[in-house]
Protein backbone atom coordinates (compact mmCIF):
# COMPACT_ATOMS: atom_id res chain seq x y z
CA UNK A 1 0.00 0.00 0.00
CA UNK A 2 2.93 2.28 -0.61
CA UNK A 3 0.77 4.56 -2.77
CA UNK A 4 -1.66 5.15 0.14
CA UNK A 5 0.78 5.19 3.05
CA UNK A 6 4.24 5.94 1.65
CA UNK A 7 7.15 5.08 3.88
CA UNK A 8 5.14 2.85 6.25
CA UNK A 9 6.48 -0.67 6.64
CA UNK A 10 4.03 -3.57 6.11
CA UNK A 11 2.18 -4.59 9.29
CA UNK A 12 0.42 -7.70 8.00
CA UNK A 13 -2.94 -6.32 9.18
CA UNK A 14 -6.13 -6.21 7.12
CA UNK A 15 -7.43 -2.72 6.38
CA UNK A 16 -10.91 -1.79 5.20
CA UNK A 17 -11.65 1.71 3.99
CA UNK A 18 -14.26 3.54 1.98
CA UNK A 19 -12.99 5.49 -0.99
CA UNK A 20 -14.71 8.33 -2.79
CA UNK A 21 -13.84 8.76 -6.45
CA UNK A 22 -14.95 11.86 -8.33
CA UNK A 23 -14.42 11.70 -12.08
CA UNK A 24 -15.04 14.54 -14.50
CA UNK A 25 -15.85 13.71 -18.11
CA UNK A 26 -15.22 16.11 -20.98
CA UNK A 27 -15.34 15.41 -24.72
CA UNK A 28 -16.16 11.75 -23.95
CA UNK A 29 -12.88 11.37 -22.03
CA UNK A 30 -11.85 11.43 -18.39
CA UNK A 31 -10.89 15.06 -17.73
CA UNK A 32 -9.92 14.68 -14.07
CA UNK A 33 -10.09 12.29 -11.14
CA UNK A 34 -10.07 12.96 -7.41
CA UNK A 35 -9.72 10.07 -4.96
CA UNK A 36 -10.47 10.64 -1.27
CA UNK A 37 -10.18 8.30 1.72
CA UNK A 38 -9.99 8.44 5.49
CA UNK A 39 -6.28 8.02 6.13
CA UNK A 40 -6.65 8.36 9.91
CA UNK A 41 -8.95 5.33 9.98
CA UNK A 42 -6.38 3.35 8.01
CA UNK A 43 -3.63 4.32 10.46
CA UNK A 44 -5.80 3.24 13.42
CA UNK A 45 -6.43 -0.18 11.82
CA UNK A 46 -2.71 -0.60 11.22
CA UNK A 47 -1.96 0.18 14.87
CA UNK A 48 -0.05 3.34 13.98
CA UNK A 49 -2.47 5.87 15.48
CA UNK A 50 -4.21 5.84 18.85
CA UNK A 51 -7.97 5.57 18.20
CA UNK A 52 -8.63 7.79 21.23
CA UNK A 53 -6.55 10.65 19.79
CA UNK A 54 -8.84 11.48 16.84
CA UNK A 55 -12.54 11.15 16.01
CA UNK A 56 -12.17 8.23 13.57
CA UNK A 57 -14.74 5.52 12.87
CA UNK A 58 -12.29 3.06 11.23
CA UNK A 59 -13.55 0.00 9.35
CA UNK A 60 -17.06 0.41 10.72
CA UNK A 61 -17.71 3.15 8.17
CA UNK A 62 -16.46 1.00 5.30
CA UNK A 63 -18.60 -1.94 6.41
CA UNK A 64 -21.71 0.24 6.66
CA UNK A 65 -21.12 1.71 3.22
CA UNK A 66 -20.49 -1.72 1.74
CA UNK A 67 -23.73 -3.05 3.26
CA UNK A 68 -25.80 -0.09 2.08
CA UNK A 69 -24.47 -0.41 -1.47
CA UNK A 70 -25.38 -4.10 -1.52
CA UNK A 71 -21.85 -4.70 -2.73
CA UNK A 72 -20.57 -8.27 -2.44
CA UNK A 73 -17.11 -7.58 -3.84
CA UNK A 74 -14.47 -4.86 -3.62
CA UNK A 75 -15.42 -1.21 -3.98
CA UNK A 76 -13.54 -1.05 -7.28
CA UNK A 77 -16.19 -3.34 -8.75
CA UNK A 78 -18.91 -0.94 -7.62
CA UNK A 79 -16.97 2.00 -9.08
CA UNK A 80 -16.67 0.22 -12.42
CA UNK A 81 -20.40 -0.44 -12.37
CA UNK A 82 -21.11 3.24 -11.76
CA UNK A 83 -18.92 4.31 -14.69
CA UNK A 84 -20.81 2.05 -17.08
CA UNK A 85 -23.95 4.06 -16.37
CA UNK A 86 -22.51 7.33 -17.72
Jmol script that loads the backbone (N, CA, C; Angstrom):
load data "model"
ATOM      1  N   UNK A   1       0.823  -1.192   0.000  1.00  0.00           N
ATOM      2  CA  UNK A   1       0.000   0.000   0.000  1.00  0.00           C
ATOM      3  C   UNK A   1       0.861   1.246   0.000  1.00  0.00           C
ATOM      4  N   UNK A   2       1.995   1.160  -0.621  1.00  0.00           N
ATOM      5  CA  UNK A   2       2.927   2.283  -0.613  1.00  0.00           C
ATOM      6  C   UNK A   2       2.303   3.541  -1.216  1.00  0.00           C
ATOM      7  N   UNK A   3       1.388   3.385  -2.152  1.00  0.00           N
ATOM      8  CA  UNK A   3       0.765   4.557  -2.768  1.00  0.00           C
ATOM      9  C   UNK A   3      -0.208   5.260  -1.816  1.00  0.00           C
ATOM     10  N   UNK A   4      -0.747   4.545  -0.826  1.00  0.00           N
ATOM     11  CA  UNK A   4      -1.659   5.154   0.142  1.00  0.00           C
ATOM     12  C   UNK A   4      -0.950   5.627   1.406  1.00  0.00           C
ATOM     13  N   UNK A   5       0.047   4.869   1.825  1.00  0.00           N
ATOM     14  CA  UNK A   5       0.780   5.189   3.054  1.00  0.00           C
ATOM     15  C   UNK A   5       2.275   5.095   2.780  1.00  0.00           C
ATOM     16  N   UNK A   6       2.820   6.029   2.012  1.00  0.00           N
ATOM     17  CA  UNK A   6       4.236   5.944   1.647  1.00  0.00           C
ATOM     18  C   UNK A   6       5.153   5.975   2.865  1.00  0.00           C
ATOM     19  N   UNK A   7       6.155   5.117   2.826  1.00  0.00           N
ATOM     20  CA  UNK A   7       7.152   5.084   3.882  1.00  0.00           C
ATOM     21  C   UNK A   7       6.775   4.250   5.097  1.00  0.00           C
ATOM     22  N   UNK A   8       5.582   3.678   5.117  1.00  0.00           N
ATOM     23  CA  UNK A   8       5.144   2.854   6.249  1.00  0.00           C
ATOM     24  C   UNK A   8       5.430   1.396   5.932  1.00  0.00           C
ATOM     25  N   UNK A   9       6.138   0.741   6.829  1.00  0.00           N
ATOM     26  CA  UNK A   9       6.480  -0.671   6.641  1.00  0.00           C
ATOM     27  C   UNK A   9       5.227  -1.542   6.756  1.00  0.00           C
ATOM     28  N   UNK A  10       5.179  -2.662   6.027  1.00  0.00           N
ATOM     29  CA  UNK A  10       4.025  -3.572   6.112  1.00  0.00           C
ATOM     30  C   UNK A  10       3.803  -4.053   7.549  1.00  0.00           C
ATOM     31  N   UNK A  11       2.528  -4.123   7.949  1.00  0.00           N
ATOM     32  CA  UNK A  11       2.179  -4.586   9.293  1.00  0.00           C
ATOM     33  C   UNK A  11       1.538  -5.967   9.266  1.00  0.00           C
ATOM     34  N   UNK A  12       1.099  -6.415   8.104  1.00  0.00           N
ATOM     35  CA  UNK A  12       0.416  -7.699   8.002  1.00  0.00           C
ATOM     36  C   UNK A  12      -1.039  -7.644   8.442  1.00  0.00           C
ATOM     37  N   UNK A  13      -1.547  -6.469   8.738  1.00  0.00           N
ATOM     38  CA  UNK A  13      -2.936  -6.322   9.183  1.00  0.00           C
ATOM     39  C   UNK A  13      -3.859  -6.036   8.001  1.00  0.00           C
ATOM     40  N   UNK A  14      -5.096  -6.486   8.115  1.00  0.00           N
ATOM     41  CA  UNK A  14      -6.125  -6.212   7.121  1.00  0.00           C
ATOM     42  C   UNK A  14      -6.680  -4.810   7.359  1.00  0.00           C
ATOM     43  N   UNK A  15      -6.884  -4.065   6.284  1.00  0.00           N
ATOM     44  CA  UNK A  15      -7.430  -2.716   6.375  1.00  0.00           C
ATOM     45  C   UNK A  15      -8.648  -2.625   5.470  1.00  0.00           C
ATOM     46  N   UNK A  16      -9.732  -2.072   6.005  1.00  0.00           N
ATOM     47  CA  UNK A  16     -10.912  -1.788   5.196  1.00  0.00           C
ATOM     48  C   UNK A  16     -11.138  -0.288   5.228  1.00  0.00           C
ATOM     49  N   UNK A  17     -11.426   0.275   4.063  1.00  0.00           N
ATOM     50  CA  UNK A  17     -11.648   1.707   3.990  1.00  0.00           C
ATOM     51  C   UNK A  17     -12.600   2.022   2.851  1.00  0.00           C
ATOM     52  N   UNK A  18     -13.401   3.041   3.050  1.00  0.00           N
ATOM     53  CA  UNK A  18     -14.263   3.536   1.983  1.00  0.00           C
ATOM     54  C   UNK A  18     -13.486   4.578   1.188  1.00  0.00           C
ATOM     55  N   UNK A  19     -13.622   4.526  -0.113  1.00  0.00           N
ATOM     56  CA  UNK A  19     -12.990   5.494  -0.994  1.00  0.00           C
ATOM     57  C   UNK A  19     -14.074   6.250  -1.741  1.00  0.00           C
ATOM     58  N   UNK A  20     -13.824   7.516  -1.978  1.00  0.00           N
ATOM     59  CA  UNK A  20     -14.713   8.333  -2.794  1.00  0.00           C
ATOM     60  C   UNK A  20     -13.933   8.710  -4.039  1.00  0.00           C
ATOM     61  N   UNK A  21     -14.500   8.427  -5.189  1.00  0.00           N
ATOM     62  CA  UNK A  21     -13.844   8.757  -6.451  1.00  0.00           C
ATOM     63  C   UNK A  21     -14.752   9.711  -7.219  1.00  0.00           C
ATOM     64  N   UNK A  22     -14.221  10.873  -7.543  1.00  0.00           N
ATOM     65  CA  UNK A  22     -14.946  11.863  -8.329  1.00  0.00           C
ATOM     66  C   UNK A  22     -14.246  11.961  -9.675  1.00  0.00           C
ATOM     67  N   UNK A  23     -14.996  11.696 -10.731  1.00  0.00           N
ATOM     68  CA  UNK A  23     -14.421  11.701 -12.076  1.00  0.00           C
ATOM     69  C   UNK A  23     -15.182  12.711 -12.920  1.00  0.00           C
ATOM     70  N   UNK A  24     -14.442  13.590 -13.575  1.00  0.00           N
ATOM     71  CA  UNK A  24     -15.044  14.537 -14.497  1.00  0.00           C
ATOM     72  C   UNK A  24     -14.846  14.066 -15.926  1.00  0.00           C
ATOM     73  N   UNK A  25     -15.904  14.146 -16.717  1.00  0.00           N
ATOM     74  CA  UNK A  25     -15.853  13.710 -18.110  1.00  0.00           C
ATOM     75  C   UNK A  25     -15.998  14.936 -19.007  1.00  0.00           C
ATOM     76  N   UNK A  26     -15.137  15.037 -19.998  1.00  0.00           N
ATOM     77  CA  UNK A  26     -15.218  16.106 -20.984  1.00  0.00           C
ATOM     78  C   UNK A  26     -14.823  15.585 -22.350  1.00  0.00           C
ATOM     79  N   UNK A  27     -15.598  15.896 -23.355  1.00  0.00           N
ATOM     80  CA  UNK A  27     -15.338  15.411 -24.715  1.00  0.00           C
ATOM     81  C   UNK A  27     -15.226  13.886 -24.751  1.00  0.00           C
ATOM     82  N   UNK A  28     -16.119  13.221 -24.009  1.00  0.00           N
ATOM     83  CA  UNK A  28     -16.161  11.750 -23.950  1.00  0.00           C
ATOM     84  C   UNK A  28     -14.877  11.128 -23.419  1.00  0.00           C
ATOM     85  N   UNK A  29     -14.110  11.880 -22.636  1.00  0.00           N
ATOM     86  CA  UNK A  29     -12.878  11.369 -22.031  1.00  0.00           C
ATOM     87  C   UNK A  29     -12.827  11.777 -20.564  1.00  0.00           C
ATOM     88  N   UNK A  30     -12.050  11.051 -19.790  1.00  0.00           N
ATOM     89  CA  UNK A  30     -11.848  11.432 -18.393  1.00  0.00           C
ATOM     90  C   UNK A  30     -11.015  12.709 -18.361  1.00  0.00           C
ATOM     91  N   UNK A  31     -11.576  13.772 -17.799  1.00  0.00           N
ATOM     92  CA  UNK A  31     -10.886  15.058 -17.733  1.00  0.00           C
ATOM     93  C   UNK A  31     -10.095  15.198 -16.428  1.00  0.00           C
ATOM     94  N   UNK A  32     -10.626  14.646 -15.347  1.00  0.00           N
ATOM     95  CA  UNK A  32      -9.921  14.679 -14.067  1.00  0.00           C
ATOM     96  C   UNK A  32     -10.469  13.585 -13.162  1.00  0.00           C
ATOM     97  N   UNK A  33      -9.692  13.304 -12.117  1.00  0.00           N
ATOM     98  CA  UNK A  33     -10.094  12.291 -11.143  1.00  0.00           C
ATOM     99  C   UNK A  33      -9.577  12.717  -9.773  1.00  0.00           C
ATOM    100  N   UNK A  34     -10.449  12.680  -8.793  1.00  0.00           N
ATOM    101  CA  UNK A  34     -10.074  12.960  -7.407  1.00  0.00           C
ATOM    102  C   UNK A  34     -10.433  11.736  -6.575  1.00  0.00           C
ATOM    103  N   UNK A  35      -9.488  11.238  -5.801  1.00  0.00           N
ATOM    104  CA  UNK A  35      -9.718  10.072  -4.956  1.00  0.00           C
ATOM    105  C   UNK A  35      -9.510  10.489  -3.504  1.00  0.00           C
ATOM    106  N   UNK A  36     -10.514  10.248  -2.679  1.00  0.00           N
ATOM    107  CA  UNK A  36     -10.471  10.635  -1.270  1.00  0.00           C
ATOM    108  C   UNK A  36     -10.669   9.408  -0.394  1.00  0.00           C
ATOM    109  N   UNK A  37      -9.998   9.374   0.755  1.00  0.00           N
ATOM    110  CA  UNK A  37     -10.179   8.296   1.718  1.00  0.00           C
ATOM    111  C   UNK A  37      -9.825   8.813   3.100  1.00  0.00           C
ATOM    112  N   UNK A  38     -10.239   8.068   4.102  1.00  0.00           N
ATOM    113  CA  UNK A  38      -9.988   8.435   5.492  1.00  0.00           C
ATOM    114  C   UNK A  38      -8.669   7.807   5.938  1.00  0.00           C
ATOM    115  N   UNK A  39      -7.596   8.549   5.801  1.00  0.00           N
ATOM    116  CA  UNK A  39      -6.278   8.023   6.125  1.00  0.00           C
ATOM    117  C   UNK A  39      -6.117   7.769   7.628  1.00  0.00           C
ATOM    118  N   UNK A  40      -6.747   8.577   8.455  1.00  0.00           N
ATOM    119  CA  UNK A  40      -6.647   8.363   9.905  1.00  0.00           C
ATOM    120  C   UNK A  40      -7.232   7.009  10.292  1.00  0.00           C
ATOM    121  N   UNK A  41      -8.356   6.636   9.687  1.00  0.00           N
ATOM    122  CA  UNK A  41      -8.953   5.332   9.978  1.00  0.00           C
ATOM    123  C   UNK A  41      -8.029   4.197   9.567  1.00  0.00           C
ATOM    124  N   UNK A  42      -7.337   4.367   8.446  1.00  0.00           N
ATOM    125  CA  UNK A  42      -6.377   3.348   8.011  1.00  0.00           C
ATOM    126  C   UNK A  42      -5.242   3.219   9.026  1.00  0.00           C
ATOM    127  N   UNK A  43      -4.735   4.343   9.499  1.00  0.00           N
ATOM    128  CA  UNK A  43      -3.632   4.319  10.464  1.00  0.00           C
ATOM    129  C   UNK A  43      -4.048   3.666  11.778  1.00  0.00           C
ATOM    130  N   UNK A  44      -5.302   3.884  12.201  1.00  0.00           N
ATOM    131  CA  UNK A  44      -5.805   3.235  13.416  1.00  0.00           C
ATOM    132  C   UNK A  44      -5.832   1.725  13.221  1.00  0.00           C
ATOM    133  N   UNK A  45      -6.343   1.259  12.081  1.00  0.00           N
ATOM    134  CA  UNK A  45      -6.430  -0.175  11.821  1.00  0.00           C
ATOM    135  C   UNK A  45      -5.052  -0.829  11.745  1.00  0.00           C
ATOM    136  N   UNK A  46      -4.065  -0.078  11.318  1.00  0.00           N
ATOM    137  CA  UNK A  46      -2.705  -0.603  11.222  1.00  0.00           C
ATOM    138  C   UNK A  46      -1.958  -0.523  12.554  1.00  0.00           C
ATOM    139  N   UNK A  47      -2.595   0.071  13.556  1.00  0.00           N
ATOM    140  CA  UNK A  47      -1.963   0.177  14.866  1.00  0.00           C
ATOM    141  C   UNK A  47      -0.941   1.290  14.947  1.00  0.00           C
ATOM    142  N   UNK A  48      -1.021   2.252  14.031  1.00  0.00           N
ATOM    143  CA  UNK A  48      -0.047   3.337  13.975  1.00  0.00           C
ATOM    144  C   UNK A  48      -0.579   4.655  14.533  1.00  0.00           C
ATOM    145  N   UNK A  49      -1.849   4.660  14.928  1.00  0.00           N
ATOM    146  CA  UNK A  49      -2.467   5.865  15.475  1.00  0.00           C
ATOM    147  C   UNK A  49      -3.412   5.442  16.595  1.00  0.00           C
ATOM    148  N   UNK A  50      -3.349   6.135  17.708  1.00  0.00           N
ATOM    149  CA  UNK A  50      -4.213   5.839  18.851  1.00  0.00           C
ATOM    150  C   UNK A  50      -5.652   6.217  18.510  1.00  0.00           C
ATOM    151  N   UNK A  51      -6.591   5.264  18.568  1.00  0.00           N
ATOM    152  CA  UNK A  51      -7.972   5.573  18.201  1.00  0.00           C
ATOM    153  C   UNK A  51      -8.621   6.603  19.121  1.00  0.00           C
ATOM    154  N   UNK A  52      -8.076   6.802  20.298  1.00  0.00           N
ATOM    155  CA  UNK A  52      -8.630   7.795  21.229  1.00  0.00           C
ATOM    156  C   UNK A  52      -8.145   9.206  20.918  1.00  0.00           C
ATOM    157  N   UNK A  53      -7.139   9.334  20.045  1.00  0.00           N
ATOM    158  CA  UNK A  53      -6.550  10.649  19.789  1.00  0.00           C
ATOM    159  C   UNK A  53      -7.291  11.460  18.731  1.00  0.00           C
ATOM    160  N   UNK A  54      -8.101  10.796  17.909  1.00  0.00           N
ATOM    161  CA  UNK A  54      -8.835  11.484  16.845  1.00  0.00           C
ATOM    162  C   UNK A  54     -10.239  10.904  16.723  1.00  0.00           C
ATOM    163  N   UNK A  55     -11.179  11.679  16.196  1.00  0.00           N
ATOM    164  CA  UNK A  55     -12.544  11.155  16.011  1.00  0.00           C
ATOM    165  C   UNK A  55     -12.647  10.320  14.727  1.00  0.00           C
ATOM    166  N   UNK A  56     -12.118   9.103  14.750  1.00  0.00           N
ATOM    167  CA  UNK A  56     -12.173   8.234  13.572  1.00  0.00           C
ATOM    168  C   UNK A  56     -13.157   7.100  13.821  1.00  0.00           C
ATOM    169  N   UNK A  57     -13.766   6.607  12.748  1.00  0.00           N
ATOM    170  CA  UNK A  57     -14.741   5.518  12.868  1.00  0.00           C
ATOM    171  C   UNK A  57     -14.221   4.219  12.288  1.00  0.00           C
ATOM    172  N   UNK A  58     -13.011   4.201  11.786  1.00  0.00           N
ATOM    173  CA  UNK A  58     -12.290   3.064  11.229  1.00  0.00           C
ATOM    174  C   UNK A  58     -13.109   2.209  10.292  1.00  0.00           C
ATOM    175  N   UNK A  59     -12.939   0.902  10.326  1.00  0.00           N
ATOM    176  CA  UNK A  59     -13.551   0.002   9.348  1.00  0.00           C
ATOM    177  C   UNK A  59     -15.067  -0.036   9.455  1.00  0.00           C
ATOM    178  N   UNK A  60     -15.608   0.399  10.575  1.00  0.00           N
ATOM    179  CA  UNK A  60     -17.060   0.408  10.719  1.00  0.00           C
ATOM    180  C   UNK A  60     -17.735   1.216   9.626  1.00  0.00           C
ATOM    181  N   UNK A  61     -17.144   2.325   9.238  1.00  0.00           N
ATOM    182  CA  UNK A  61     -17.713   3.147   8.173  1.00  0.00           C
ATOM    183  C   UNK A  61     -17.674   2.419   6.843  1.00  0.00           C
ATOM    184  N   UNK A  62     -16.576   1.750   6.551  1.00  0.00           N
ATOM    185  CA  UNK A  62     -16.457   1.002   5.297  1.00  0.00           C
ATOM    186  C   UNK A  62     -17.470  -0.129   5.253  1.00  0.00           C
ATOM    187  N   UNK A  63     -17.651  -0.829   6.360  1.00  0.00           N
ATOM    188  CA  UNK A  63     -18.600  -1.943   6.405  1.00  0.00           C
ATOM    189  C   UNK A  63     -20.029  -1.451   6.209  1.00  0.00           C
ATOM    190  N   UNK A  64     -20.375  -0.325   6.819  1.00  0.00           N
ATOM    191  CA  UNK A  64     -21.714   0.238   6.658  1.00  0.00           C
ATOM    192  C   UNK A  64     -21.956   0.644   5.217  1.00  0.00           C
ATOM    193  N   UNK A  65     -20.988   1.299   4.611  1.00  0.00           N
ATOM    194  CA  UNK A  65     -21.125   1.708   3.220  1.00  0.00           C
ATOM    195  C   UNK A  65     -21.264   0.496   2.313  1.00  0.00           C
ATOM    196  N   UNK A  66     -20.453  -0.504   2.541  1.00  0.00           N
ATOM    197  CA  UNK A  66     -20.491  -1.722   1.736  1.00  0.00           C
ATOM    198  C   UNK A  66     -21.864  -2.385   1.838  1.00  0.00           C
ATOM    199  N   UNK A  67     -22.414  -2.445   3.041  1.00  0.00           N
ATOM    200  CA  UNK A  67     -23.729  -3.054   3.258  1.00  0.00           C
ATOM    201  C   UNK A  67     -24.817  -2.252   2.553  1.00  0.00           C
ATOM    202  N   UNK A  68     -24.777  -0.936   2.680  1.00  0.00           N
ATOM    203  CA  UNK A  68     -25.803  -0.085   2.083  1.00  0.00           C
ATOM    204  C   UNK A  68     -25.753  -0.079   0.564  1.00  0.00           C
ATOM    205  N   UNK A  69     -24.591  -0.353  -0.014  1.00  0.00           N
ATOM    206  CA  UNK A  69     -24.468  -0.405  -1.471  1.00  0.00           C
ATOM    207  C   UNK A  69     -24.827  -1.780  -2.016  1.00  0.00           C
ATOM    208  N   UNK A  70     -25.098  -2.721  -1.123  1.00  0.00           N
ATOM    209  CA  UNK A  70     -25.384  -4.103  -1.519  1.00  0.00           C
ATOM    210  C   UNK A  70     -24.251  -4.653  -2.367  1.00  0.00           C
ATOM    211  N   UNK A  71     -23.045  -4.328  -1.975  1.00  0.00           N
ATOM    212  CA  UNK A  71     -21.852  -4.702  -2.734  1.00  0.00           C
ATOM    213  C   UNK A  71     -21.251  -5.960  -2.130  1.00  0.00           C
ATOM    214  N   UNK A  72     -21.110  -7.014  -2.939  1.00  0.00           N
ATOM    215  CA  UNK A  72     -20.568  -8.273  -2.440  1.00  0.00           C
ATOM    216  C   UNK A  72     -19.081  -8.409  -2.723  1.00  0.00           C
ATOM    217  N   UNK A  73     -18.524  -7.496  -3.486  1.00  0.00           N
ATOM    218  CA  UNK A  73     -17.111  -7.576  -3.836  1.00  0.00           C
ATOM    219  C   UNK A  73     -16.427  -6.284  -3.445  1.00  0.00           C
ATOM    220  N   UNK A  74     -15.243  -6.057  -3.955  1.00  0.00           N
ATOM    221  CA  UNK A  74     -14.474  -4.863  -3.619  1.00  0.00           C
ATOM    222  C   UNK A  74     -15.151  -3.608  -4.166  1.00  0.00           C
ATOM    223  N   UNK A  75     -14.839  -2.469  -3.557  1.00  0.00           N
ATOM    224  CA  UNK A  75     -15.421  -1.206  -3.985  1.00  0.00           C
ATOM    225  C   UNK A  75     -15.073  -0.872  -5.423  1.00  0.00           C
ATOM    226  N   UNK A  76     -13.913  -1.345  -5.904  1.00  0.00           N
ATOM    227  CA  UNK A  76     -13.541  -1.050  -7.283  1.00  0.00           C
ATOM    228  C   UNK A  76     -14.563  -1.620  -8.250  1.00  0.00           C
ATOM    229  N   UNK A  77     -15.160  -2.750  -7.898  1.00  0.00           N
ATOM    230  CA  UNK A  77     -16.186  -3.338  -8.754  1.00  0.00           C
ATOM    231  C   UNK A  77     -17.405  -2.424  -8.806  1.00  0.00           C
ATOM    232  N   UNK A  78     -17.774  -1.861  -7.666  1.00  0.00           N
ATOM    233  CA  UNK A  78     -18.907  -0.942  -7.621  1.00  0.00           C
ATOM    234  C   UNK A  78     -18.591   0.312  -8.432  1.00  0.00           C
ATOM    235  N   UNK A  79     -17.368   0.815  -8.325  1.00  0.00           N
ATOM    236  CA  UNK A  79     -16.973   2.002  -9.077  1.00  0.00           C
ATOM    237  C   UNK A  79     -17.045   1.728 -10.572  1.00  0.00           C
ATOM    238  N   UNK A  80     -16.596   0.566 -11.007  1.00  0.00           N
ATOM    239  CA  UNK A  80     -16.671   0.220 -12.420  1.00  0.00           C
ATOM    240  C   UNK A  80     -18.116   0.162 -12.882  1.00  0.00           C
ATOM    241  N   UNK A  81     -18.984  -0.359 -12.038  1.00  0.00           N
ATOM    242  CA  UNK A  81     -20.404  -0.439 -12.369  1.00  0.00           C
ATOM    243  C   UNK A  81     -20.983   0.961 -12.548  1.00  0.00           C
ATOM    244  N   UNK A  82     -20.611   1.877 -11.672  1.00  0.00           N
ATOM    245  CA  UNK A  82     -21.112   3.244 -11.761  1.00  0.00           C
ATOM    246  C   UNK A  82     -20.672   3.911 -13.061  1.00  0.00           C
ATOM    247  N   UNK A  83     -19.421   3.686 -13.468  1.00  0.00           N
ATOM    248  CA  UNK A  83     -18.915   4.314 -14.687  1.00  0.00           C
ATOM    249  C   UNK A  83     -19.643   3.824 -15.930  1.00  0.00           C
ATOM    250  N   UNK A  84     -20.101   2.582 -15.922  1.00  0.00           N
ATOM    251  CA  UNK A  84     -20.810   2.053 -17.077  1.00  0.00           C
ATOM    252  C   UNK A  84     -22.126   2.780 -17.309  1.00  0.00           C
ATOM    253  N   UNK A  85     -22.674   3.370 -16.256  1.00  0.00           N
ATOM    254  CA  UNK A  85     -23.950   4.057 -16.371  1.00  0.00           C
ATOM    255  C   UNK A  85     -23.847   5.470 -16.929  1.00  0.00           C
ATOM    256  N   UNK A  86     -22.656   5.960 -17.203  1.00  0.00           N
ATOM    257  CA  UNK A  86     -22.511   7.331 -17.717  1.00  0.00           C
ATOM    258  C   UNK A  86     -23.044   7.463 -19.118  1.00  0.00           C
TER     259      UNK A  86
END
end "model"
wireframe off; spacefill off
backbone 0.3
color backbone group
